[in-house]
Amino acid sequence: MRRKLIAVYVFLIIMLFCNCVYATFDADLVLVYNKNKVKAGDTITVTLQVTKITGTDKGVENIEGYINIDENIFEPITANNIVTDSDGKVVIGNMKLDLEDLTNTTSTDNLKENTVVFNGKPISGNDSKVIIDLPTPLTEDTDILTLNFKVKEDAEIGYFEKAISYDMFVIYSGEEKTVSASAELEITVEEGTQDPDDCEHDWVKNTEKSKPATCTEDGYDFYECSKCGETKTETIKATGHHYGDWEITKEATTTEEGQRQRKCEDCGHIETESIPKLESNEDENSSDNEENKEDENNNGAANNNNNNNGTPGDVTDKTTANKTLPAAGLKTMFLPAVILVAIAVVSYRKYIKYKDI
């Protein structure tokens, strides 16, 4: 019995040891794309990712495989399809690798350290081959390659299940373990558009992309051609304020100005304006008196001028001294004078007659 238990323990220990040493290495490929519905002349960007790296302590050191395209849809692949930085380096994580194009050379697809080797005409009959040597092993999900694919001008219209495929990619770990993976991209090619220079545009207004004008700012209408996709905008001038009637908010007095305002019926902007002070009664009387005094002064000056010139003025002198009576006055005084003289003569004769007696 004791021997059997020992044998079981030994077997379990051996199994655990084998699992540790020969743990299954695994990884997967994923394609990330910016669109899968295209038209003639479009460019689609596809990024290859290595994900789910397991079963290795040293990570992924090398990757190689084939990239194939549907020639009825895309232009042929070249090294120019691979996206690089401004120095022509392929960026993988925090690493920058040289890019070597073997398309037009007789070199074999040998692995080169810290390099992405591209061959656009592999003997295998595939469209292109890529070999990547990583200076630092990958242990987590990472973007490997980003490529731009150009849709042909005469691309076939329809739905394609395997428009772009990454086939037979072999991923190597530092422990001489490998795993194969593949990835495919489905594409729908829609009807192409006309060249804008040759198109008889059918402009359709897009209200969502248009901007209405306001009282103070210009707006625009956004149009898109339904045939070629060309766009244009048309400016809409600012409308200016549309005010309602004035409303008095503060009455004017003789000591303070008043105020009135009106409101824009479109944006609610309020315009304010002052109302001048009212004139007081004292000011009116004072003004009238000043006008009367001025008239009197003017009349007095006119009379003085008339008197100096020897002509009668508006004011009559009531005295008769040093003045010649008019002819009508002499006639009026003559009859009473004759009567007085006659009375005096009669009185004198009677006085003489009675005196002698």
C-alpha positions as CSV (number, residue, x, y, z in Angstrom):
1,M,0.0,0.0,0.0
2,R,2.8,2.3,0.9
3,R,4.5,1.6,-2.4
4,K,1.4,2.5,-4.4
5,L,1.0,5.9,-2.6
6,I,4.7,6.7,-3.3
7,A,4.2,5.8,-7.0
8,V,1.1,8.1,-7.2
9,Y,3.0,11.0,-5.6
10,V,5.9,10.6,-8.0
11,F,3.6,10.6,-11.0
12,L,1.8,13.8,-9.8
13,I,5.2,15.5,-9.3
14,I,6.3,14.5,-12.8
15,M,3.0,15.8,-14.3
16,L,3.3,19.1,-12.6
17,F,6.9,19.5,-13.7
18,C,6.0,18.7,-17.3
19,N,3.2,21.2,-17.3
20,C,5.6,23.9,-16.1
21,V,8.2,23.0,-18.6
22,Y,5.9,22.3,-21.6
23,A,3.1,24.9,-21.0
24,T,1.2,25.5,-24.2
25,F,2.4,28.7,-26.0
26,D,-0.5,30.6,-27.6
27,A,-1.2,34.0,-29.3
28,D,-3.7,35.4,-31.7
29,L,-3.9,37.9,-34.5
30,V,-6.6,40.7,-34.8
31,L,-7.2,43.2,-37.6
32,V,-8.3,46.7,-36.6
33,Y,-9.6,48.8,-39.5
34,N,-11.0,52.3,-39.9
35,K,-13.8,51.3,-42.2
36,N,-15.1,48.2,-44.0
37,K,-17.4,50.0,-46.5
38,V,-15.5,51.6,-49.3
39,K,-15.9,53.3,-52.7
40,A,-13.6,53.5,-55.7
41,G,-10.5,55.5,-54.9
42,D,-10.9,55.2,-51.1
43,T,-8.0,54.2,-48.8
44,I,-8.6,51.8,-45.9
45,T,-6.1,51.6,-43.0
46,V,-5.7,48.2,-41.3
47,T,-3.6,47.5,-38.2
48,L,-2.4,44.0,-37.3
49,Q,-2.3,43.3,-33.6
50,V,-0.8,40.4,-31.7
51,T,-3.0,39.5,-28.7
52,K,-3.5,36.9,-26.0
53,I,0.1,35.9,-25.5
54,T,0.3,33.0,-23.1
55,G,2.5,30.0,-22.2
56,T,5.9,31.7,-22.5
57,D,8.1,33.6,-20.0
58,K,10.3,35.1,-22.7
59,G,7.5,36.6,-24.9
60,V,7.3,36.9,-28.7
61,E,10.6,37.6,-30.5
62,N,9.8,37.0,-34.2
63,I,6.8,37.1,-36.5
64,E,6.5,36.1,-40.2
65,G,3.7,35.4,-42.6
66,Y,1.9,36.4,-45.8
67,I,-0.5,39.3,-46.6
68,N,-3.0,38.6,-49.4
69,I,-5.6,40.9,-51.0
70,D,-8.5,40.6,-53.5
71,E,-7.0,42.0,-56.7
72,N,-10.5,42.9,-57.9
73,I,-10.7,45.5,-55.1
74,F,-7.3,46.7,-54.2
75,E,-4.1,48.0,-55.9
76,P,-1.0,45.8,-55.5
77,I,0.8,45.8,-52.2
78,T,4.2,47.5,-52.0
79,A,6.5,48.5,-49.1
80,N,4.9,51.9,-49.4
81,N,1.7,50.5,-48.0
82,I,3.4,50.1,-44.6
83,V,3.0,53.1,-42.3
84,T,6.2,54.5,-41.0
85,D,7.3,57.6,-39.0
86,S,9.0,60.6,-40.4
87,D,12.4,58.8,-40.4
88,G,11.0,55.8,-42.3
89,K,11.0,53.6,-39.2
90,V,8.3,51.0,-38.4
91,V,7.0,51.8,-34.9
92,I,6.1,48.7,-32.8
93,G,5.2,49.6,-29.2
94,N,8.1,51.7,-28.0
95,M,10.5,50.2,-30.6
96,K,11.5,51.6,-34.0
97,L,12.6,49.1,-36.6
98,D,14.2,49.5,-40.0
99,L,12.2,48.7,-43.1
100,E,13.9,46.6,-45.8
101,D,12.1,46.1,-49.2
102,L,13.2,43.0,-51.0
103,T,10.6,43.3,-53.8
104,N,13.0,44.2,-56.6
105,T,16.1,42.4,-55.3
106,T,17.4,38.8,-55.4
107,S,17.9,38.6,-51.7
108,T,16.3,35.8,-49.8
109,D,13.8,36.2,-47.0
110,N,16.4,35.9,-44.3
111,L,15.7,37.2,-40.9
112,K,17.5,40.4,-40.1
113,E,17.9,41.7,-36.6
114,N,15.7,44.7,-35.5
115,T,14.2,44.9,-39.0
116,V,10.9,44.5,-40.8
117,V,11.7,42.7,-44.1
118,F,9.1,43.1,-46.8
119,N,8.9,41.1,-50.1
120,G,6.2,42.1,-52.5
121,K,6.9,39.1,-54.8
122,P,7.4,36.0,-52.7
123,I,8.0,32.7,-54.6
124,S,5.2,31.1,-52.7
125,G,2.6,32.8,-54.9
126,N,1.2,35.0,-52.2
127,D,0.9,38.7,-52.6
128,S,3.6,39.7,-50.1
129,K,5.6,38.3,-47.2
130,V,6.7,40.1,-44.0
131,I,9.3,39.0,-41.5
132,I,9.7,40.9,-38.3
133,D,12.5,40.6,-35.8
134,L,11.8,42.4,-32.5
135,P,14.7,43.8,-30.4
136,T,12.5,43.5,-27.2
137,P,10.1,40.5,-26.8
138,L,6.4,41.2,-26.6
139,T,4.5,40.0,-23.6
140,E,1.3,41.9,-24.0
141,D,-1.2,43.0,-26.7
142,T,0.7,45.2,-29.2
143,D,0.1,46.8,-32.7
144,I,2.6,45.2,-35.1
145,L,2.0,46.6,-38.6
146,T,-0.3,49.3,-40.0
147,L,-0.9,49.3,-43.7
148,N,-2.9,51.5,-46.1
149,F,-4.8,49.7,-48.9
150,K,-6.0,51.7,-52.0
151,V,-9.3,50.7,-53.6
152,K,-9.1,50.5,-57.4
153,E,-11.0,53.0,-59.5
154,D,-12.7,50.1,-61.3
155,A,-13.2,48.0,-58.2
156,E,-15.8,45.4,-58.3
157,I,-19.0,46.3,-56.5
158,G,-20.3,44.0,-53.8
159,Y,-19.6,42.1,-50.6
160,F,-16.3,40.2,-50.1
161,E,-15.6,37.9,-47.2
162,K,-11.8,37.7,-47.6
163,A,-10.8,41.0,-49.2
164,I,-7.7,41.2,-47.0
165,S,-6.1,38.3,-45.2
166,Y,-3.1,37.7,-43.0
167,D,-2.3,34.0,-43.6
168,M,0.0,31.4,-42.0
169,F,1.6,33.9,-39.6
170,V,4.0,32.1,-37.4
171,I,4.8,33.6,-34.1
172,Y,8.0,32.6,-32.3
173,S,8.8,32.9,-28.7
174,G,12.3,33.0,-27.1
175,E,11.8,29.4,-25.9
176,E,11.6,28.1,-29.5
177,K,7.9,27.7,-29.3
178,T,5.7,28.6,-32.2
179,V,2.0,29.2,-32.9
180,S,0.2,29.9,-36.2
181,A,-2.6,32.4,-36.6
182,S,-4.5,34.1,-39.3
183,A,-7.0,37.0,-39.7
184,E,-9.4,38.2,-42.4
185,L,-11.2,41.4,-43.2
186,E,-14.7,41.5,-44.9
187,I,-15.2,44.4,-47.2
188,T,-18.3,46.0,-48.9
189,V,-17.5,48.0,-52.0
190,E,-20.2,50.5,-52.8
191,E,-20.8,52.3,-56.1
192,G,-18.1,54.8,-56.8
193,T,-18.5,58.6,-57.2
194,Q,-17.9,60.8,-60.2
195,D,-14.9,63.1,-60.6
196,P,-16.0,66.4,-59.2
197,D,-14.6,68.2,-62.2
198,D,-16.8,66.3,-64.6
199,C,-19.9,66.1,-62.3
200,E,-23.1,68.0,-63.0
201,H,-23.6,68.6,-59.3
202,D,-26.9,67.8,-57.5
203,W,-26.5,69.9,-54.4
204,V,-28.4,68.6,-51.3
205,K,-28.6,70.8,-48.2
206,N,-27.4,69.1,-45.0
207,T,-29.2,70.9,-42.2
208,E,-27.2,69.1,-39.5
209,K,-24.0,70.6,-40.8
210,S,-25.4,74.0,-41.6
211,K,-25.2,76.9,-39.2
212,P,-28.1,79.5,-39.0
213,A,-27.2,83.2,-39.0
214,T,-27.9,85.2,-35.9
215,C,-28.6,88.9,-35.3
216,T,-24.8,89.6,-35.0
217,E,-23.0,86.6,-36.6
218,D,-23.0,85.2,-40.1
219,G,-24.1,81.6,-40.7
220,Y,-23.8,79.2,-43.6
221,D,-25.7,76.5,-45.5
222,F,-23.8,73.2,-46.0
223,Y,-24.4,71.4,-49.3
224,E,-23.2,68.0,-50.6
225,C,-23.4,66.7,-54.1
226,S,-25.4,63.5,-54.2
227,K,-23.4,62.3,-57.3
228,C,-19.7,62.9,-56.5
229,G,-19.7,63.8,-52.8
230,E,-18.2,67.3,-53.2
231,T,-19.2,69.8,-50.6
232,K,-19.7,73.5,-50.5
233,T,-21.0,76.2,-48.1
234,E,-22.9,79.4,-48.8
235,T,-22.6,82.3,-46.3
236,I,-25.8,83.7,-44.7
237,K,-25.3,87.3,-43.6
238,A,-26.2,88.3,-40.1
239,T,-29.9,89.3,-39.9
240,G,-29.5,92.3,-37.6
241,H,-31.8,93.0,-34.6
242,H,-35.5,93.2,-35.1
243,Y,-36.7,95.5,-32.3
244,G,-40.2,96.0,-31.0
245,D,-41.8,99.2,-29.8
246,W,-40.1,101.6,-27.3
247,E,-41.2,101.2,-23.7
248,I,-40.6,103.9,-21.1
249,T,-38.9,102.5,-18.1
250,K,-38.3,105.8,-16.3
251,E,-40.2,109.1,-16.8
252,A,-38.2,112.2,-17.3
253,T,-38.5,115.1,-14.8
254,T,-37.2,118.7,-14.7
255,T,-34.2,117.5,-12.7
256,E,-33.5,114.0,-14.1
257,E,-33.4,112.4,-17.5
258,G,-35.7,109.5,-18.3
259,Q,-35.1,106.2,-20.0
260,R,-36.7,104.0,-22.5
261,Q,-35.9,100.6,-24.0
262,R,-36.9,98.2,-26.7
263,K,-36.2,94.4,-27.1
264,C,-35.1,92.4,-30.1
265,E,-37.8,89.9,-31.0
266,D,-35.2,87.3,-32.3
267,C,-32.4,87.2,-29.7
268,G,-33.8,89.2,-26.8
269,H,-31.1,92.0,-27.0
270,I,-32.2,95.1,-25.2
271,E,-31.4,98.6,-26.5
272,T,-31.6,101.5,-24.0
273,E,-31.9,105.2,-24.8
274,S,-32.1,108.4,-22.6
275,I,-35.0,110.8,-22.5
276,P,-34.1,114.5,-22.1
277,K,-35.1,116.4,-18.9
278,L,-38.4,118.4,-18.9
279,E,-38.4,122.2,-18.9
280,S,-39.8,123.8,-15.7
281,N,-42.5,126.7,-15.5
282,E,-40.0,129.0,-13.9
283,D,-37.7,128.6,-16.8
284,E,-40.6,129.4,-19.2
285,N,-41.7,132.5,-17.2
286,S,-38.1,133.7,-17.0
287,S,-37.8,133.2,-20.7
288,D,-41.0,135.1,-21.4
289,N,-39.9,138.0,-19.1
290,E,-36.6,138.2,-20.8
291,E,-38.3,138.3,-24.2
292,N,-40.7,141.2,-22.9
293,K,-37.8,143.2,-21.5
294,E,-36.0,142.8,-24.8
295,D,-39.1,144.0,-26.7
296,E,-39.4,147.1,-24.3
297,N,-35.8,147.9,-24.7
298,N,-36.1,147.7,-28.4
299,N,-39.2,150.0,-28.4
300,G,-37.5,152.5,-26.1
301,A,-34.5,152.7,-28.4
302,A,-36.8,153.2,-31.3
303,N,-38.7,156.1,-29.6
304,N,-35.4,157.8,-28.7
305,N,-34.3,157.6,-32.2
306,N,-37.6,159.1,-33.4
307,N,-37.4,162.0,-30.9
308,N,-33.9,162.8,-31.9
309,N,-35.1,162.9,-35.5
310,G,-38.0,165.3,-34.8
311,T,-40.8,162.9,-35.6
312,P,-43.6,161.9,-33.2
313,G,-43.0,158.6,-31.4
314,D,-45.3,156.2,-29.8
315,V,-45.4,158.2,-26.5
316,T,-47.3,161.6,-26.7
317,D,-46.0,164.7,-24.9
318,K,-49.1,166.2,-23.0
319,T,-47.6,169.8,-22.6
320,T,-48.2,172.6,-25.2
321,A,-45.3,174.8,-24.3
322,N,-43.1,175.8,-27.1
323,K,-45.5,174.0,-29.4
324,T,-47.6,175.4,-32.2
325,L,-51.3,174.7,-31.9
326,P,-53.0,173.3,-34.9
327,A,-55.4,175.3,-37.0
328,A,-58.4,173.4,-35.8
329,G,-57.5,174.5,-32.2
330,L,-57.5,178.2,-33.0
331,K,-61.0,178.1,-34.4
332,T,-62.3,176.3,-31.4
333,M,-60.9,179.0,-29.0
334,F,-61.9,182.1,-31.1
335,L,-65.7,182.1,-30.3
336,P,-65.3,182.0,-26.5
337,A,-62.7,184.8,-26.7
338,V,-65.2,187.0,-28.6
339,I,-67.9,186.4,-26.1
340,L,-65.6,187.2,-23.2
341,V,-64.6,190.4,-24.9
342,A,-68.3,191.4,-25.6
343,I,-69.2,190.7,-21.9
344,A,-66.2,192.8,-20.8
345,V,-67.3,195.8,-23.0
346,V,-70.9,195.7,-21.8
347,S,-69.8,195.5,-18.2
348,Y,-67.5,198.5,-18.6
349,R,-70.2,200.7,-20.2
350,K,-72.7,200.0,-17.4
351,Y,-69.9,200.8,-14.9
352,I,-69.4,204.2,-16.5
353,K,-73.1,205.0,-16.6
354,Y,-73.8,204.2,-13.0
355,K,-70.7,206.0,-11.9
356,D,-71.9,209.3,-13.3
357,I,-75.2,209.1,-11.4
